[in-house]
């Protein structure tokens, strides 16, 4: 029973840390997009997310959530 609780806590901690990294990436990407728009450059959010490494985070999160 103790192993189950420890494993669940460890899994929750890993997911929470990955979510924080993901949110931080989105936050900084949005800031980059805002600066680009202020300087009259047309930059899409999709381009910035792909450039900033969003796919590896999503693959990692899906790998953790889907056994």
C-alpha positions as CSV (number, residue, x, y, z in Angstrom):
1,X,0.0,0.0,0.0
2,X,2.8,2.4,0.8
3,X,4.5,1.7,-2.6
4,X,1.2,2.6,-4.3
5,X,1.1,6.0,-2.5
6,X,4.7,6.8,-3.2
7,X,4.4,5.8,-6.8
8,X,1.3,8.0,-7.2
9,X,3.0,10.9,-5.5
10,X,6.0,10.6,-7.7
11,X,3.9,10.4,-10.8
12,X,1.9,13.4,-9.8
13,X,5.1,15.4,-9.2
14,X,6.5,14.5,-12.6
15,X,3.3,15.6,-14.3
16,X,3.2,18.8,-12.3
17,X,6.8,19.7,-13.2
18,X,6.2,19.0,-16.9
19,X,3.0,21.1,-16.8
20,X,5.1,24.0,-15.3
21,X,7.6,23.7,-18.1
22,X,4.8,23.7,-20.7
23,X,3.1,26.7,-19.2
24,X,6.4,28.6,-19.0
25,X,7.1,27.9,-22.7
26,X,3.6,29.2,-23.6
27,X,4.1,32.3,-21.5
28,X,7.4,33.2,-23.0
29,X,6.2,32.4,-26.5
30,X,3.3,34.7,-26.0
31,X,5.7,37.5,-24.8
32,X,7.8,37.0,-27.9
33,X,4.7,37.2,-30.1
34,X,3.6,40.4,-28.4
35,X,7.0,42.0,-29.0
36,X,7.0,40.9,-32.6
37,X,3.6,42.4,-33.2
38,X,4.6,45.6,-31.5
39,X,7.4,45.9,-34.1
40,X,5.0,45.2,-37.0
41,X,6.2,41.7,-37.7
42,X,3.7,39.1,-38.7
43,X,4.5,36.0,-36.6
44,X,2.1,33.2,-35.9
45,X,1.7,31.5,-32.6
46,X,2.1,28.1,-34.3
47,X,5.4,29.1,-35.8
48,X,6.8,30.3,-32.4
49,X,5.6,27.2,-30.6
50,X,7.1,24.9,-33.1
51,X,10.3,26.9,-33.0
52,X,10.5,26.9,-29.2
53,X,10.1,23.2,-28.8
54,X,6.5,22.5,-28.1
55,X,6.3,19.1,-29.8
56,X,8.8,17.4,-27.4
57,X,6.9,18.6,-24.4
58,X,3.6,17.3,-25.8
59,X,5.1,14.0,-26.7
60,X,6.5,13.7,-23.2
61,X,3.2,14.6,-21.5
62,X,1.3,12.1,-23.7
63,X,3.9,9.5,-23.0
64,X,3.4,10.0,-19.3
65,X,-0.4,10.1,-19.4
66,X,-1.0,7.2,-21.8
67,X,0.6,4.0,-20.5
